[in-house]
Amino acid sequence: MKQIESTENYLENILILSQKNTIVRSVDLARSMGFSKPSVSRAVHKMKDLGYLKIHSNGHLELTGKGQEKAKAIYERHLFLTQYFMSLGVDETTAANDACRMEHGLSAQTFELMKKHISCCSEGCPADKENCDFDFSAVDVGKNDQ
């Protein structure tokens, strides 16, 4: 599980960096994640071998279609869980940290059912919708696509 979680964290960070910068390099990833350059280099080459990443001759890192799909799925979970926890009254830092720990362990089925449940409650639940603080627009990771 630790290896999968580590790979997913790298992919998520590459996605986030690529949304902010036109070029993402290993050194940017190391700085953003607080890891050593050799550790990042090993992880980057492993992700390349797994088909998640292209490494250009100038050192530029680019997510493949497979890598982009995996990174977006993890980032969507992160955003969703963070927003959900904050809607419960958890402070933003704790919500983000908890989301980071949980995003890797949820099955696809559980995550989809959570989204469906929250969506149902916010869009037509007989409960008081005005007291629902869940902002679904914050979860749309596709809005930054080019």
Summary of the structure (lengths in Angstrom):
residues: 146
radius of gyration: 16.8
end to end distance: 32.2
largest distance: 57.1
contacts: 392
relative contact order: 0.12
helix: 70%
strand: 5%
